[in-house]
Amino acid sequence: MDTGRKDREGLNRSAPIPGLSEALEKSTNGDHNAFDRLFTLIYNDFRGLAKIYLAREPHADTLQATALVNEAYLRLAEQKRVDWKNRSHLWAVGAIAMRRILVNHAIAAKRDKRGGAAARITLNEDLIGGEQNLDVLAVDQAIAALAKLDERHGKLVELRFFGGLSVPEVAAVLGVSVSTVEKEWRFCSAWLKNALRS
């Protein structure tokens, strides 16, 4: 049985999950029970992603993977209706929810009475052209600034960096061609690299 290939983070997001397509469709049609089933089906995938995110964080002992995934679930469940395009779209939305949770956690850690330092993350070489240890808040602010200039560019960076999506997966989520994503990613990557150096 083909279980699919693992991505650059070592996660296998292409392995078949029985019942996933049906749960995606029912959830899209507004069935909240189907969303619960959907989340149960992808829970282990999200937990693996959460572990990767937390491994990059120096304050990981104050936030556990299970808590991060559960908080992401609550944020996704609050949405009235989402038109889930496919598994990659669900993955991306979940990863973005985790990003926001981590940013909020980093802000709280920075404010603690001991003057906690900002959380740091490592950007992979293929994302901005050289591995760097960066402040998660600086990355978040850079993405927000890029989104003000061009909303799709901000979303593209968010999907690639925090969602870990490949170029074809980003193209599917955004509803554009692979060549468009490749071209825009070159610009976004250079822009992000420059913004994080200043």
N, C-alpha and C positions, 0 to 999 in steps of 0.2 A: 504494500500500500504506500502510495506516495504521500509523504507527510509534509512536503514543501521544503523550501530553503529558509535558512535562518538569515535575518537581516544583520546589519552591521553591529547591532547591540547584542546579538546572540539570541534574539527572540524569533520564534517561528510563527509569523502572522499569516502565513499562507496555508498552514495545515488545515485540512477540512474540519469543520465543527458541525456535526449533525444537528439539524434543526435551526441553524443560524439564519439562513435565508428566509425561512417562514417567520421566525421571530422578528427579523428586521421589517418584513412587509407588514405584519400585524401591528407592530409598534408604530410604524409610519402612519397607519390608518387610525391611530388614536387609542389602541388597546393598551391600557397601563399594565395589565397583567403580563402582556407580551413583552413590555419593556423590562419588567422584573426578570422574566425568563431569559431575555436577551443578555442582560447584565450578568446573570448567573453563568451563561455560556462563555462569556469573554472575561470573566473574573480573573482567571489564572493569567491570561495575557496581560491584563491591567496590573495585576500584582507584580508580574515580572518587570514591567516597565517602571512601576513605582520603586522597586528595589534598585534598579539602575539609577534612577534619579537620586534616590537617597544615598547611594554609595558615593555620589559626587559631592554630597553636602557634608560640611564639617560638623554640623549640628544634628546629624541624623539620629542621634540617640534620643532626641526630643520629639521625633516624629517617626512613626513606624509605617511600613508599607501598607499594612491592613488599614490603618487610620487614613492614610492618603487615598486609598482606593474607595473606602467608605464615604469619605467626604466628596470625592468625585462623583460617586453614585448619587448622593443627595443633590448635588448641583445639576446633574443631568436629569434626574427625576423631576426637578422643579420646572423644567421646560414643558410647556403645554403640549406641543406637538413638534416633532422634528422629522423632516423628510430624509430618512436615512437612505443615502444613495447606495452604500455598500459597506462592507466590513472596514475598509480603509477610512471611510468617512466617520464611522463610529469610533474607530481607534483615534483618529485625529481630534475629534471633539473631546474624547476622554483625556487625551494627552494635554490638550489645551486647558481643560479644567484643572488637571494636576499642576500645570504651570502656574495658574493663578493661585492655587492653594500654596504652592512653594514660595511664591513671591510674597503673599500675605504672611507666611510663616517667617520669611527672612526679615520682613519689616518688623514683626513682633520681636524677633531675636535681637535686632539692632537696637530696639528700645528698652531692652531689659535693664534692670538696675545696675548690672555690672558693665553696661556699655558694650554689649555683645557686638562683635564684628559682623559685617555683612556676610551673608552666605556666599560661597564661591562655587563656581561650576567650571567644568572643563569643556571647552568647545573642541569638537573633533576637527581634525585637519581638513577633512573634505567639506566642512561647513564654511569656514572663513579663511582657509589657506594657511594653517599653522595652528598647532595645538596651543591653547592659552588657558590660563586659569583666571576666570573673570567673575566679577560680582554679579549674582543673579539679578539684582535690582538694576544694574547698569544694562544688562541684556534686555530686560523687560522694558526699560525706558527707551532703549534704542529701537526696539520693535514698535513701540507706541509712536515714536517720532516718525518712523518710516511709514506707518499706517496713516498718519496725518497727511503725508505727502501723496501716498497712493494706497488705498485700502487693500487692494489685491496683493500688492507687494508685501505689506505687513502680514497678511494672512499666509502668503507663500512662505515667508521666513518662519512664522509660527508653526506651520505644518511640517516644514523640513527640520527645524531645530528641535522644537519641543515634541512634535508628533512623531519624528523619526521617519516620516514617509519618504518613499523614493520619488523621483521625478515623475514617473508614470502615475503613481498613486496620487500625487498632488494634482496632476493634470485632471484626473478623474474627479477628484473632490471639487476642484474649482471650475470644472466644465470647460477647460481650454485644451489646446493641443500640447503634446509633449515638447515640441519645438518652442512654443511660447514660454513654457515653464523653464526650459533650459536657458533661453535668452534672458528672461527676467531674473532667473536665479543668479546668473553671472553678475548682473547689475546689483541685485540685492546683497549678494555675498560681499562684493567690493564696498558697497555702501555701509554695511554692518561692520566690516573690518575697520573702515575709516572712523565710523562713529565711536567704536569701542576704544580706539587709540587716543581719541581727543579728551 
